[in-house]
Amino acid sequence: MQTDSVTTTETPPPSGTRRFLPKIGSPAYHVMLSLVAIFILGPLGGISAAFMNFSIGIFVSGQVLAGILGSTVTLPYGPEGKHGANYMQTMAASVAGLSGMGVLLQAMIWLGMPEPPAWKMVLYMLSIGMFGAGVGMLFTPLLVDRMQLTYPSGFAVANILRALTDKNLLRRSIAKLGSGMLLGFGAGVPALLIKSVGDTGLSASTIGAGMIVGARMAIPAIVVAIIGNRLTPYLVSINWLEKGQTYRKIGFIIALGSILGAAIVDISIIMFQAVQRYRGQAAERSVAQEDWKRVNMWRLVAWVVFWGVAAIVTGHLVMGQPIRFLAVATGLAFLFVLVNGISLGISDWNPLSSAFFATIIFLAALGLGSAQTGLFCAMIVFVACNVGGDMQQDRSTGWRLGTNRVVQFRYQVFGVLMGAVLSVILAKFFMSAFPILRENQFAHDGIGGKWQSTMTFKIVGALKAITDRKPEVITALKLGIAIGIGIEIIRKSMKRTEWYKRFVQNSRLGPPTDFVIDAVILPSSYASSLGGIVELSTVCWWMLGGVGSSLFQVAQKRLSVGKNIAEGELPGDMSTVSLAGGGLIAGEALSSLAVGIAKLARTLF
């Protein structure tokens, strides 16, 4: 991997639209980029992330959306505008990532905790976010510069920002995004206002997310959901479920355990690969650092120490939690930001749930007995890993483009500030506009409908599993871990053998066999676990999007045989189905915002 080469050329005088835009690098230039990112791109991504977490319980990074829309602003600057677009997507992605953390406030309500004043939550979230940004930046020289991890999403965004200096390509990309947003908005409004439509579980965002991941990731969820549905009577008979409860009440524990088991295998391999890569890079001759890479390490360390202490002090004085557990969680954040950063850099997967659950288990071993304390302390690791991973991914994009690292850090810091505020505002807004989000789905099975809130479900369930210490829950967790470890070892052992590689590559039956193994027989726990956490009807929409997008891509590939199709040379993030799927998510999120505002206005006036 190499960054763009830098040559010194005489800059031509600005012409056309560029004559009316501020000069690159000027204060007015950064003000323009910041205003667009923090008031347009960031909130759009934040609303989408919050909505996705409250509905299906996962959220898609806003980097691609922000990169494409931000490129419309920097297009007049030509290739030089790629850095400005990168600054905007960095800030917008930080806003979006933190906005999705509003589910932590929902978890407090589900657990019956008194709802803290908004300013307290903002202050606590801000302290953790700033700390996570600093820790992420602290590990950047190791993970991005020395180990040169891939960071697939960061790589894709770098390619997108380069490609979108072409106005025709930019126009087509925005058209696909816009079409998806209109369709998502049009489908979202009736699903929220018409009961018969809402009862079907129709969710454009769920379909859109399925479109992005494809059939290989979507089908495993339906397989597990059907198995869970069929096993419900047996689970009732062995007292793992009460009569009338849905399988997800215990299924999510098995699913969470399987994710943790798979993570144990994957992270062990990833850490081994990381050590090997580090040794290989360390043997290379060191070279002088380019100006755009340089960071004042003493200031960065001071930043990390200040905000780490701020998180502990705020957690103790403002949130009323024990310093001992807060300090331990802050220390664990360093470990998990590093481990999750390596995972994200190699596999494009940031195991937030695993980090949260592992923190809870560790704190329980130290005597944790309160779900409230567990939530506030594990929140440090959860939010820090989210922000830190985003920091490293953005730095990988900047590394490929040669973007000034200090300036990019400043943009992310302002994004964290806005995200901390927006996360609380959006959480309170959605829970006020849609009161069903405040109902504890553990106490009232099947009430979620389209609002599955699986992230909250996992967080609350993990806390209750540790604090309640019910024997069947611990057994289910152990079963899940064993399943996750077993499946992952079998999958990796089989797929790494030479005979299997030759079979897949050289036999006509190879690719379909590999697909069936991945999707049905031995699916990855990361893909299949969704089926144990959400209701069957929701998984059906997820599968519809995944299967539909894969069939579309197969048909498109066959039709394009022998033709020169430019799209085939672009990153997968810019494919028709990916852009349309992202548009569906943003469109339905905006429809929920519009309906929510209308409901609140009707209540007030």
Secondary structure, DSSP 8 states (H G I E B T S, - for coil): ---------------GGGGGS--TTSHHHHHHHHHHIIIIIHHHHHHHHHHHHHHTS----SHHHHHHHHHHHHGGGGGGGHHHHHHHHHHHHHHHHHHGGGHHHHHHHHTT-----HHHHHHHHHHHHHHHHHHHHHTHIIIIIIS----HHHHHHHHHHHHTTSHHHHHHHHHHHHHHHHHHHHHHHHHHH-HHHHTTT--HHHHHHHHHH-HHHHHHHHHHHHHHHHHHHHHHHTTSS-TT--THHHHHHHHHHHHHHHHHHHHHHHHHHHHHHHHHHHTS------GGG---HHHHHHHHHHHHHHHHHIIIIIT---HHHHHHHHHHHHHHHHHHHHHHHHHS---HHHHHHHHHHHHHHTT---HHHHHHHHHHHHHHHHHHHHHHHHHHHHHHHT--HHHHHHHHHHHHHHHHHHHHHHHHHHHHH-GGGGS-TTTSTT--TT---HHHHHHHHHHHHHHH--HHHHHHHHHHHHHHHHHHHHHHHHHTSHHHHHHHHH-TTHHHHHHHIIIIIS--HHHHTHHHHS-HHHHHHHHHHHHHHHHHHHHHHHHTTTS--GGGGS-GGGSHHHHHHHHHHHHHHHHHHHHHHHHHHHHH-
